[in-house]
Amino acid sequence: MWGWKKFIIFSVPFVLLLFGAVAWFFMRKTIRSRLRVAKQLKADPDINDWLVVFGWSRKVLYVPMILTSLVACGLMAMKQAGWIGLNAEILGGVWLGMFILNFLVDEYEMSIKVLLIVLLCMIVLTLWLLFLDWLAPFLRFFRHLGIHISAMGYLLLAALFTLAILISWLRGLFYYVAITPNYMNIQIGPTETGEQIAREEYSTRIDTGDFLERLLGFGRIVITFSDQRRQPIMLLVCRIGKKAARLESIRGKIALDRHQPAREGI
């Protein structure tokens, strides 16, 4: 039987969820999320082109590693169930290689020139090892690392990186940039806290210099300001090709208000 102390401790998460639900109920009309603003811009008859974007965390670049972890989790689960024979150390070495590759994508900017140089160096290294009959021992090195992760371990690693990406998406609901032909609105909070900037006071450019990021569908929208005291805004966005085309269309237009009939004085 539970005492009152255990019952109180057990109830804490549910009480917090209840308080959160109540707070959201009373503040729901004042919350200016990215999705709500996009809906409002879509319904505005005076605005045909608009773009609402936010900056992803660079952890989103670890999606290939997350997928590798999920595949490894499934393979290890089948191995533990006795359905397949599998060398766990080799699988751990493959997972480590994917993690290192994702780490390099995250840490360094890889232009096409740098990528070609890296590939050339890898080919030269492979030929050198092959000529000295060291290629097989080099590949067996990953097996000797003894990386043995259970199915739950791979699942936990995938869940941790997925959580980081999810937190980035949730933050982007309230920290974003809405761009229209006449102005840009910078939102920095869940309520009305924001700043509107006229189109003449800022400029935009697209940065897809990182070739590996571009292969994953990501790029950067860089916003600079006429006021040199303001720091530029750099947003890592997905589907950069579509967003770049939309941004180019927006910056080439000026929206005019539709004629409104004169109102009679009261």
C-alpha positions in Angstrom: 0.0 0.0 0.0 1.2 3.5 -0.9 1.5 6.1 1.8 0.6 9.7 1.3 4.2 10.7 0.5 4.4 8.3 -2.5 0.9 9.4 -3.6 2.0 13.1 -3.6 5.2 12.3 -5.5 3.3 10.2 -8.0 0.8 13.1 -8.5 3.4 15.8 -9.2 3.7 15.3 -13.0 -0.1 15.2 -13.5 -0.5 18.4 -11.4 2.1 20.1 -13.6 0.3 19.0 -16.7 -2.9 20.3 -15.3 -1.4 23.7 -14.5 0.1 23.8 -18.0 -3.3 23.0 -19.6 -5.0 25.7 -17.5 -2.3 28.3 -18.4 -2.7 27.4 -22.1 -6.5 27.7 -21.9 -6.3 31.3 -20.5 -3.5 32.4 -22.8 -4.5 30.6 -26.0 -5.8 33.9 -27.6 -2.6 35.8 -26.9 -0.1 33.1 -28.1 1.4 34.0 -31.5 2.8 30.7 -32.7 4.4 30.3 -36.1 1.5 28.2 -37.3 -1.0 30.8 -36.2 0.8 33.6 -38.0 1.1 31.6 -41.2 -2.6 31.0 -41.1 -3.3 34.7 -40.7 -1.0 35.6 -43.6 -2.6 33.0 -45.8 -6.1 34.5 -45.0 -4.9 38.1 -45.7 -6.3 39.1 -49.2 -3.6 41.8 -49.5 -0.7 39.4 -49.2 -0.1 36.8 -51.9 3.5 35.9 -51.1 4.8 35.4 -47.6 7.3 33.2 -45.8 7.5 32.1 -42.2 10.8 30.5 -41.2 12.7 29.5 -38.1 16.2 28.3 -37.4 16.6 24.5 -36.8 19.2 23.3 -34.4 22.2 21.7 -36.2 21.2 18.4 -34.5 18.8 18.1 -37.3 21.8 17.1 -39.5 22.0 13.9 -37.4 18.9 12.5 -39.1 21.0 9.9 -41.0 22.6 8.8 -37.7 19.1 8.5 -36.1 17.9 6.3 -39.0 21.1 4.2 -38.7 20.4 3.8 -35.0 16.8 2.7 -35.6 18.0 0.2 -38.2 20.7 -1.1 -35.8 18.0 -1.3 -33.1 15.9 -3.5 -35.3 18.8 -5.8 -36.3 19.9 -6.2 -32.7 16.3 -7.0 -31.6 16.2 -9.7 -34.2 19.6 -11.0 -33.1 18.5 -11.1 -29.5 15.3 -13.0 -30.5 17.5 -15.5 -32.4 16.0 -14.7 -35.8 19.3 -13.7 -37.5 23.0 -14.2 -36.9 24.8 -10.9 -36.6 28.2 -9.7 -35.4 27.3 -6.9 -32.9 30.9 -5.5 -33.0 30.8 -4.9 -36.8 27.4 -3.3 -36.5 28.7 -1.1 -33.7 31.6 -0.1 -36.0 29.3 0.8 -38.8 27.2 2.9 -36.4 30.3 4.7 -35.2 31.4 5.4 -38.8 28.0 7.0 -39.5 28.2 9.0 -36.2 31.7 10.3 -37.2 30.4 11.3 -40.7 27.5 13.2 -39.2 29.8 14.9 -36.7 32.1 16.1 -39.5 29.0 17.5 -41.4 27.9 19.2 -38.2 31.3 20.6 -37.2 32.9 21.6 -40.6 31.6 23.4 -43.6 32.1 21.1 -46.6 32.1 22.9 -49.9 32.3 20.9 -53.1 36.0 21.7 -53.4 36.8 20.6 -49.9 34.7 17.4 -50.3 36.6 16.5 -53.5 39.9 17.0 -51.7 38.7 14.7 -48.9 37.5 12.0 -51.3 40.8 12.2 -53.2 42.8 11.8 -49.9 40.6 8.8 -48.9 41.2 7.2 -52.3 45.0 7.7 -52.0 44.9 6.3 -48.5 42.9 3.2 -49.6 45.3 2.6 -52.5 48.3 3.0 -50.1 46.8 0.5 -47.6 45.9 -1.9 -50.4 49.4 -1.8 -51.9 50.9 -2.6 -48.5 48.3 -5.3 -47.8 47.1 -3.4 -44.7 43.6 -2.7 -45.9 42.0 -5.8 -44.3 43.7 -5.2 -40.9 42.6 -1.6 -41.1 39.0 -2.6 -41.7 39.2 -5.2 -38.9 40.2 -2.4 -36.6 36.6 -1.3 -36.3 35.7 -4.8 -35.2 38.4 -4.9 -32.5 37.0 -1.7 -31.0 34.5 -3.9 -29.4 31.5 -1.5 -29.7 28.6 -3.6 -28.5 25.3 -1.8 -28.0 22.1 -3.4 -27.2 18.8 -2.8 -29.1 17.6 -0.5 -26.3 20.9 1.3 -26.4 20.5 2.2 -30.1 16.9 3.1 -29.4 18.0 5.4 -26.6 20.6 7.2 -28.7 18.0 7.7 -31.5 15.5 9.1 -29.0 18.0 11.6 -27.5 18.9 13.1 -30.9 15.2 13.1 -31.9 14.3 14.9 -28.6 16.9 17.6 -29.4 15.3 18.1 -32.9 11.8 18.2 -31.4 12.9 20.8 -28.9 14.3 22.9 -31.7 11.0 22.6 -33.6 9.0 23.6 -30.5 11.3 26.6 -29.9 10.7 27.6 -33.5 7.0 27.9 -32.8 7.7 31.1 -30.9 11.1 32.3 -32.3 10.7 32.8 -36.0 10.7 35.4 -38.8 7.7 36.3 -40.9 8.6 37.9 -44.2 6.1 39.7 -46.5 6.7 42.1 -49.5 6.4 45.2 -47.3 7.9 44.2 -43.9 9.5 41.5 -41.8 8.3 40.6 -38.4 10.8 39.1 -35.9 9.0 37.1 -33.2 10.9 36.4 -30.0 8.3 35.0 -27.6 5.0 33.2 -27.2 3.0 36.4 -27.0 3.0 39.7 -28.9 6.7 40.4 -28.2 8.3 41.1 -31.6 9.6 43.7 -33.9 8.5 44.8 -37.4 11.1 46.0 -39.8 10.4 47.8 -43.2 11.7 46.1 -46.3 14.2 49.0 -47.0 15.9 48.4 -43.6 17.1 44.8 -44.2 18.4 42.5 -47.0 18.5 38.8 -47.4 20.7 36.2 -49.0 20.8 32.4 -49.4 23.8 30.5 -48.2 24.1 26.9 -49.6 27.9 26.7 -49.5 27.9 23.6 -47.4 27.5 20.9 -50.0 26.6 18.1 -47.5 24.0 20.2 -45.8 22.5 20.9 -49.2 22.4 17.2 -50.0 20.2 16.8 -46.9 18.0 19.6 -48.1 19.2 22.3 -45.7 20.6 25.7 -46.2 20.8 29.1 -44.5 18.8 32.3 -44.9 21.0 35.2 -43.8 19.3 38.5 -42.9 21.4 41.6 -42.6 20.3 45.0 -41.5 21.0 48.6 -42.7 21.8 49.5 -39.1 25.3 48.1 -38.7 24.8 47.9 -34.9 22.4 44.9 -35.4 23.8 41.5 -35.7 22.8 39.4 -38.8 20.3 36.7 -38.3 21.3 33.2 -39.7 18.5 30.6 -40.0 19.2 27.0 -40.8 16.1 26.0 -42.8 14.9 22.8 -44.5 13.7 22.6 -48.1 16.0 25.5 -48.9 15.3 25.3 -52.7 11.6 26.1 -52.3 12.2 28.7 -49.6 14.8 30.4 -51.7 12.4 30.7 -54.6 9.7 32.0 -52.4 12.0 34.5 -50.8 13.1 35.8 -54.2 9.5 36.2 -55.2 8.7 38.1 -52.0 11.6 40.5 -52.3 10.7 41.4 -55.9 7.2 42.6 -55.0 5.4 45.3 -53.0 2.0 44.6 -51.6 -0.7 47.3 -51.9 -3.8 47.5 -49.7 -7.0 46.9 -51.5 -9.3 49.9 -51.9 -11.5 50.2 -48.8 -14.8 52.1 -49.1 -14.9 55.4 -47.1 -16.6 55.1 -43.8 -19.3 57.6 -42.8 -18.6 59.8 -39.8 -20.4 59.1 -36.6 
